[in-house]
């Protein structure tokens, strides 16, 4: 069963795309490392391509890495959808990301937190975007 927002009259309003947050899972993993229930090597295993993207196009989060505490983490967004590469795309700028979010074809966005130094990484959120119908051309007035 899904819950839908309702207006004051009780009818369902236009559905908003759902964002799935993974911060609670992230905090649990960090806590497990701090308490010795997980090895640091088990959570600091980012793929080389993810680390490359983090170093080259990552946007700083302003937060220290929760594992090594030696550097700031960065956020990377991967976008998957029709007419995009099979491995998705990693927009280099906010402008490019916003353009992908406004596509007429639906896309799915994944935001990943990465520490470029120790290779910590964790999925922070995922959300659908795009899928908006193209504007109808203006009709000629008679």
C-alpha positions in Angstrom: 0.0 0.0 0.0 1.3 3.4 -0.9 0.3 6.7 0.7 -0.5 9.6 -1.4 -0.7 13.2 -0.4 -4.2 14.6 -0.3 -5.6 18.0 -0.6 -7.8 19.5 2.1 -10.8 18.1 0.3 -9.4 14.6 0.8 -8.8 13.8 -2.9 -5.4 12.6 -4.1 -3.2 15.4 -5.4 -0.8 15.1 -8.2 1.8 12.4 -7.3 5.3 13.6 -6.5 8.3 11.4 -7.4 9.6 9.5 -4.3 13.1 10.0 -3.1 14.6 7.1 -1.2 17.1 8.2 1.5 19.8 5.8 2.7 21.2 7.9 5.6 20.0 5.6 8.3 21.8 2.6 6.6 24.9 4.8 6.2 24.9 5.7 9.8 24.6 2.1 10.8 27.6 1.1 8.7 29.7 3.9 10.2 28.6 2.9 13.7 29.6 -0.7 12.9 33.0 0.4 11.8 33.5 2.5 14.8 32.5 -0.3 17.2 34.7 -2.8 15.4 31.9 -5.0 14.0 33.0 -4.2 10.4 36.5 -3.8 9.1 37.4 -0.5 7.4 38.7 -2.4 4.4 35.2 -3.8 3.9 33.6 -0.3 3.5 36.5 1.5 1.9 36.4 -0.3 -1.4 35.2 2.2 -4.0 35.6 1.1 -7.6 38.4 3.0 -9.4 35.9 4.7 -11.8 33.9 6.0 -8.8 37.1 7.4 -7.3 38.1 9.0 -10.6 34.7 10.6 -10.9 35.0 11.8 -7.2 38.3 13.4 -7.9 37.3 15.0 -11.2 33.6 16.0 -10.9 32.6 15.4 -7.3 30.8 18.2 -5.5 32.1 18.7 -1.9 29.6 17.9 0.8 31.3 20.0 3.4 31.5 17.0 5.8 34.6 15.1 6.9 34.8 11.4 5.9 33.1 9.4 8.6 35.7 6.7 8.3 39.1 8.3 7.9 38.2 11.8 9.1 41.1 13.1 7.0 39.4 14.7 4.1 36.0 16.0 3.0 33.6 13.7 1.2 32.2 14.6 -2.2 28.9 13.7 -3.9 28.6 12.1 -7.3 25.4 11.7 -9.1 24.9 9.0 -11.7 21.9 9.3 -14.1 20.5 6.3 -15.9 17.8 6.3 -18.6 16.8 6.0 -22.3 19.3 7.4 -24.8 22.1 7.5 -22.1 25.1 5.2 -22.0 24.5 1.7 -20.6 26.6 2.6 -17.6 24.7 5.8 -17.0 26.3 9.3 -17.1 28.0 11.3 -14.4 27.2 15.0 -15.0 30.2 17.3 -14.4 28.2 20.4 -13.5 24.9 21.3 -11.7 23.7 22.7 -15.0 24.2 19.4 -16.8 22.6 17.5 -14.0 19.6 19.9 -14.0 19.3 19.5 -17.8 19.2 15.7 -17.4 16.5 16.0 -14.6 14.3 18.0 -17.0 14.4 15.5 -19.9 11.2 14.4 -21.5 12.3 10.8 -21.0 12.3 9.6 -17.4 15.7 9.0 -15.7 16.8 7.6 -12.4 19.3 9.5 -10.4 21.7 8.0 -7.7 23.6 10.2 -5.4 26.7 8.6 -3.9 28.9 9.9 -1.1 32.6 9.2 -1.7 35.9 9.8 0.1 38.6 10.3 -2.5 41.3 9.5 0.0 40.2 6.3 1.8 37.7 5.0 -0.8 34.7 5.1 1.5 31.5 5.3 -0.5 27.8 4.9 0.2 24.6 5.4 -1.7 22.9 8.4 -0.1 19.6 8.7 -2.2 18.0 7.7 -5.4 15.1 9.4 -7.1 13.3 9.5 -10.4 13.4 12.6 -12.6 12.5 13.7 -16.1 9.6 12.2 -17.9 7.8 15.5 -18.3 5.9 15.8 -21.6 7.3 18.2 -24.1 5.4 21.5 -24.2 2.7 21.6 -26.9 3.5 24.0 -29.7 1.7 27.3 -29.7 -1.4 27.1 -31.9 -1.9 29.7 -34.6 -4.7 32.1 -33.8 -7.3 32.6 -36.5 
